[in-house]
Amino acid sequence: MKTLEKVALFWDVDHATLDEEQHADFIIRRVLARGDIDDVRWAFSRYGNERVAAAARTARDFDARTAHFWKTHFESAYAS
């Protein structure tokens, strides 16, 4: 099943109005918070590392565990 069609991820959204570009930050944050590995891979391939990282950095709706996970991920990914 395509990520954007998953009712479990976007149960509170009218799928007919969900636009991949216009709602990119919302989609990325939702996938990072609640998606499975295939959804996360889709987000990175669809939007790229920089855009996913930017959406994660500005997320205010992550729980503490999710926020820490993605903060650690992006810090280690960009460490030199």
C-alpha positions in Angstrom: 0.0 0.0 0.0 1.3 3.4 -0.9 2.2 5.5 2.1 -0.2 8.4 1.5 -3.1 5.9 1.3 -2.5 4.4 4.7 -5.5 5.1 6.9 -3.5 4.3 10.0 -1.1 7.2 9.2 -3.6 9.8 7.9 -6.8 8.7 9.7 -7.7 12.4 10.5 -7.2 13.7 7.0 -9.3 13.8 3.9 -7.1 11.9 1.4 -8.7 13.7 -1.5 -7.2 17.0 -0.3 -3.8 15.7 0.8 -1.2 17.1 -1.6 2.4 15.7 -1.6 4.0 19.1 -2.2 1.7 21.5 -0.5 1.5 19.4 2.7 5.0 18.0 2.6 6.1 19.1 6.1 2.9 17.6 7.6 3.3 14.4 5.7 7.0 14.1 6.6 6.3 14.7 10.3 3.5 12.2 10.4 5.6 9.5 8.6 8.6 10.1 11.0 6.3 9.9 14.0 4.0 7.0 13.1 5.2 5.4 9.9 6.9 2.0 9.4 10.4 1.6 7.8 8.9 1.5 4.3 7.1 4.8 5.0 10.3 6.4 6.3 12.2 5.2 3.2 9.5 6.6 1.0 9.7 10.0 2.7 13.5 10.1 2.3 13.3 9.1 -1.3 10.4 11.4 -2.1 11.6 14.5 -0.3 15.4 14.0 0.2 17.5 14.1 3.3 17.7 17.9 3.7 13.9 18.4 3.5 13.2 15.6 5.9 15.8 16.9 8.3 14.3 20.4 8.1 10.8 19.1 8.8 12.0 17.0 11.7 13.9 20.0 13.3 10.8 22.2 13.2 8.4 19.5 14.4 6.5 20.5 17.6 4.2 17.5 17.7 6.7 14.7 18.2 6.7 13.0 21.6 10.0 13.1 23.5 11.2 9.7 22.3 10.5 10.4 18.7 12.1 13.9 18.9 15.3 12.4 20.5 15.5 9.6 18.0 15.4 11.9 14.9 17.7 14.5 16.6 20.3 11.8 17.2 19.8 10.3 13.7 20.4 13.6 12.0 23.3 14.6 14.2 25.1 11.4 13.5 24.2 11.5 9.8 25.9 14.9 9.4 28.8 14.4 11.8 32.2 14.7 10.1 
